[in-house]
Amino acid sequence: MAHYHDSAERFYNSGDYSQAATLCDYALKSLLSADRSSMKSEELDYYDKLIASICRLRLQSSYKLYPKKTESDFPLVFNDRVEKWLVYYTGPGKVHFEKWLARSGSYISMFREVLRDENLPDELACVPIIESGVYPFAVSRAQAVGLWQFVQPTGAIFGLTRNHWYDERRDPVKSTKAAARMLKELREKFGDWYLALAAYNGGHNRVAAAVRKQGTDNFWDLYLPKETEDYVPKIIAAAIIMKDPLVFGFSDGANDYLEYDTVEVYGPVDFKLAARCVGVSEKDIIALNPEVSRQCTPPDMIPYPLKLPAGKSAAFIKKFSKLDDSDKYLSTKELGAREHKSVVYRVRRGDNLSTIARKHKVSVTKLKQWNHIARGDLIYPGQKLKIYR
C-alpha cells in the first residue's frame, strides 16, 4: 500500500487534491481490511504508522478540496493525540466502535436534527458515541445516565425529570435537546468548542479554573485530568470516521434510523400487555421507551405517549380498545407492588456503602436513609440492608 501513499503524496504536492484523496481512499480500504492478528510486531508497527500517515494526508486533501466556510464550523484538528484514537478505533478498538456505530444508526438523524435546530455543528452528534456507546440505558460509575450521560443535578437544570416511574435522562429526544442547550451554553461561555467539550466532560468550574491558573485558553496546551484530555481527541477521531465510515472500514448505518409509532394511553399500561397487542416481545417495547423505569407507562403522566414499533399502532388500538378498562390499565394494588419493590442485601466482608450503592444503582444517601444508618458509613459483615428499586 506504500505505493498508493507515495503516489497520493505526489498528487497532493502538485495540487491535484482530488486524485490524492482518491488514492488515500483506495489505500485505507485495503489496509483496514487486512488481518492484524496475523501480523508480527514490526509489521504492526509499520501498518499503524502507514495508516496514520495516510489518514493525515487524506484529511489535508479534504481541507484543500472543501475549506471550512464559517468560523463556527467544528474544527477537525489532526495531531498526535487525535491520531492515537483514530488508529485505535480502526485497529484494536474497531470491534467496540463498530458496535457503537451500529447503535448510532438508530439515533444519528435525530441528533443532527436537534443540533441544527440550535444552530450547532453536526459533529456534536458524535458525543453520545464516546459518552455512552449510544446506549440509552448506560449508567456510569458517577451515576451519569443515558445517551448523553447526565448526572441528576445537571439533568434537572436542563429540564430532565426523574422520579420512581421514569427518568428523562434516558429519553433519547429530551436528553438530546437538553444536551444541545448545555453544549450551546458552554460554547458561549468558553468561546471554543474544544473547551466546551472538555467542560461537558470534566465540569465547567474545573476547566475554567485550569484556563485561569495555567494562563492559556488553548485546549491542547492545558493540563487536565487524563479522561478529559483524551475526551476531545476521541470525539474528533469519531467525527473524522463518521464523515466517511466506508473509507475507514465501517458500514454506513446512518440511514438505519429508528422508526416508531406513538399512541396516547390514558392510564398505566403494562408493557407485557402492549407487547401482546402488537405481537412483539416486551424487550422491544422497553427498547422504544427507555425512559420508563417500571415496565409500564407512568401513572402520574396522563396521557402518556407510548412508542410502538413502526406500523403497529393500528393493531394496538384495535386490540386494546376491545379490552375492559380493568384489563387495560394496572390496578392500584398492581402499581403498589411496583412502587415498593425492594431487595435485601447481606453485607459481605470488604463491602462499603459506595460499592453496594454502585452495584444496585442507587445513591449512598438513599441507602443510609432506608436503613437508618446515622453514624458515618459504618456497616458490618452479615448486616442486612433494604434496597428499594
BELQUITA-V192493 format. One record per backbone hydrogen bond with DSSP energy under -0.5 kcal/mol. NH is the residue of the N-H (numbers start at 0). CO is the residue of the C=O. E is the energy in kcal/mol with one decimal. If there is no record, write none. Layout:
[[NH | CO | E] [NH | CO | E]]
This chain:
[[3 | 0 | -0.6] [4 | 0 | -1.8] [5 | 1 | -2.8] [6 | 2 | -2.4] [7 | 3 | -2.8] [8 | 4 | -2.4] [9 | 5 | -1.9] [10 | 6 | -2.4] [11 | 7 | -2.4] [12 | 8 | -2.5] [13 | 9 | -1.5] [14 | 11 | -1.4] [15 | 10 | -2.5] [16 | 14 | -1.4] [19 | 15 | -1.8] [20 | 16 | -2.3] [21 | 17 | -2.1] [22 | 18 | -2.3] [23 | 19 | -2.1] [24 | 20 | -2.1] [25 | 21 | -2.0] [26 | 22 | -2.3] [27 | 23 | -2.7] [28 | 24 | -2.4] [29 | 25 | -1.8] [30 | 26 | -2.8] [31 | 27 | -2.9] [32 | 28 | -0.6] [32 | 29 | -0.6] [33 | 30 | -1.3] [35 | 33 | -1.0] [37 | 34 | -1.0] [38 | 35 | -1.9] [43 | 39 | -2.7] [44 | 40 | -2.2] [45 | 41 | -2.0] [46 | 42 | -2.8] [47 | 43 | -2.9] [48 | 44 | -2.0] [49 | 45 | -2.4] [50 | 46 | -2.5] [51 | 47 | -2.4] [52 | 48 | -2.2] [53 | 49 | -2.5] [54 | 50 | -2.9] [55 | 51 | -2.2] [56 | 52 | -2.1] [57 | 53 | -2.8] [58 | 54 | -2.3] [59 | 55 | -2.2] [60 | 56 | -2.2] [61 | 57 | -2.2] [62 | 58 | -2.6] [63 | 59 | -1.6] [64 | 60 | -2.2] [65 | 61 | -3.5] [72 | 69 | -1.2] [76 | 74 | -1.0] [78 | 76 | -0.5] [82 | 78 | -3.1] [83 | 79 | -2.0] [84 | 80 | -0.9] [85 | 81 | -2.3] [86 | 82 | -2.7] [87 | 83 | -1.6] [88 | 84 | -2.9] [89 | 85 | -1.5] [90 | 87 | -0.9] [92 | 87 | -2.9] [93 | 90 | -1.8] [95 | 92 | -0.5] [96 | 92 | -2.2] [97 | 93 | -2.8] [98 | 94 | -1.3] [99 | 95 | -2.3] [100 | 96 | -2.9] [101 | 97 | -2.3] [102 | 98 | -2.0] [103 | 99 | -2.2] [104 | 100 | -1.0] [105 | 102 | -1.6] [106 | 103 | -1.4] [107 | 103 | -3.1] [110 | 106 | -2.7] [111 | 107 | -2.4] [112 | 108 | -2.1] [113 | 109 | -2.5] [114 | 110 | -2.5] [115 | 111 | -2.6] [116 | 112 | -1.8] [117 | 113 | -1.0] [117 | 114 | -0.6] [118 | 115 | -1.8] [119 | 114 | -2.9] [123 | 120 | -1.6] [124 | 121 | -2.6] [125 | 122 | -1.9] [126 | 123 | -1.7] [128 | 125 | -0.5] [129 | 125 | -1.4] [130 | 126 | -3.0] [131 | 127 | -2.2] [132 | 127 | -0.8] [132 | 128 | -0.7] [133 | 127 | -1.9] [135 | 133 | -0.5] [137 | 134 | -2.0] [139 | 143 | -2.6] [142 | 139 | -1.9] [144 | 149 | -2.4] [145 | 137 | -2.0] [148 | 145 | -0.8] [149 | 144 | -2.0] [154 | 150 | -2.7] [155 | 151 | -2.4] [156 | 152 | -1.8] [157 | 153 | -1.6] [158 | 155 | -1.7] [159 | 154 | -3.2] [160 | 158 | -0.6] [162 | 165 | -2.8] [166 | 290 | -3.0] [167 | 160 | -3.1] [169 | 166 | -2.2] [170 | 167 | -0.8] [171 | 169 | -0.7] [174 | 170 | -2.7] [175 | 171 | -1.5] [176 | 172 | -2.4] [177 | 173 | -2.1] [178 | 174 | -2.6] [179 | 175 | -2.4] [180 | 176 | -1.9] [181 | 177 | -2.3] [182 | 178 | -3.0] [183 | 179 | -2.1] [184 | 180 | -2.2] [185 | 181 | -2.4] [186 | 182 | -2.4] [187 | 183 | -2.0] [188 | 184 | -2.0] [189 | 185 | -2.5] [190 | 186 | -2.4] [195 | 191 | -2.0] [196 | 192 | -2.5] [197 | 193 | -2.2] [198 | 194 | -2.4] [199 | 195 | -2.0] [200 | 196 | -1.9] [201 | 197 | -3.5] [202 | 198 | -2.1] [206 | 202 | -2.0] [207 | 203 | -2.7] [208 | 204 | -2.4] [209 | 205 | -2.0] [210 | 206 | -2.5] [211 | 207 | -2.1] [212 | 208 | -3.0] [213 | 209 | -2.4] [214 | 210 | -1.0] [215 | 210 | -0.9] [218 | 216 | -0.7] [220 | 217 | -1.9] [221 | 217 | -0.7] [221 | 218 | -1.2] [223 | 221 | -0.7] [227 | 224 | -0.8] [228 | 224 | -2.5] [229 | 225 | -2.3] [230 | 226 | -1.4] [231 | 227 | -1.2] [232 | 228 | -0.6] [233 | 229 | -2.1] [234 | 230 | -1.9] [235 | 231 | -2.4] [236 | 232 | -2.6] [237 | 233 | -2.5] [238 | 234 | -2.5] [239 | 235 | -2.3] [240 | 236 | -2.1] [241 | 237 | -2.6] [242 | 238 | -1.3] [243 | 239 | -0.7] [243 | 240 | -1.2] [246 | 243 | -0.8] [247 | 243 | -1.0] [248 | 245 | -1.4] [249 | 244 | -2.8] [252 | 250 | -1.0] [255 | 252 | -1.8] [256 | 254 | -0.9] [257 | 105 | -2.4] [260 | 307 | -2.6] [262 | 305 | -2.4] [264 | 303 | -2.1] [268 | 266 | -0.8] [270 | 294 | -2.6] [273 | 269 | -2.1] [274 | 270 | -2.5] [275 | 271 | -2.1] [276 | 272 | -2.3] [277 | 273 | -1.2] [278 | 274 | -1.1] [279 | 274 | -2.1] [283 | 280 | -0.7] [284 | 280 | -1.2] [285 | 281 | -2.5] [286 | 282 | -2.5] [287 | 283 | -1.3] [288 | 284 | -1.0] [288 | 285 | -0.6] [289 | 286 | -0.5] [291 | 288 | -1.8] [292 | 164 | -2.9] [293 | 164 | -0.7] [296 | 268 | -1.8] [300 | 297 | -1.2] [302 | 264 | -0.6] [303 | 264 | -2.3] [305 | 262 | -2.5] [305 | 303 | -1.3] [307 | 260 | -3.1] [309 | 258 | -0.9] [311 | 308 | -2.0] [315 | 311 | -2.2] [316 | 312 | -2.7] [317 | 313 | -2.3] [318 | 314 | -2.1] [319 | 315 | -3.2] [320 | 316 | -2.1] [321 | 317 | -0.5] [321 | 318 | -0.6] [322 | 319 | -1.4] [326 | 323 | -1.5] [327 | 323 | -1.7] [328 | 324 | -1.9] [329 | 267 | -2.8] [334 | 330 | -2.6] [335 | 331 | -2.3] [336 | 332 | -1.7] [337 | 333 | -1.3] [338 | 334 | -2.4] [339 | 335 | -1.7] [340 | 337 | -0.8] [342 | 386 | -2.7] [344 | 342 | -0.5] [344 | 384 | -3.2] [346 | 344 | -0.6] [346 | 382 | -3.3] [350 | 347 | -2.1] [355 | 351 | -2.2] [356 | 352 | -2.7] [357 | 353 | -2.4] [358 | 354 | -2.2] [359 | 355 | -1.8] [360 | 356 | -0.5] [360 | 357 | -0.7] [361 | 356 | -2.4] [366 | 362 | -2.0] [367 | 363 | -2.3] [368 | 364 | -2.2] [369 | 365 | -2.9] [370 | 366 | -1.2] [371 | 368 | -1.0] [372 | 367 | -2.3] [373 | 371 | -1.0] [375 | 373 | -1.0] [377 | 374 | -1.6] [381 | 346 | -3.2] [382 | 379 | -2.1] [384 | 344 | -3.2] [384 | 382 | -0.5] [386 | 342 | -3.1] [388 | 340 | -2.6]]
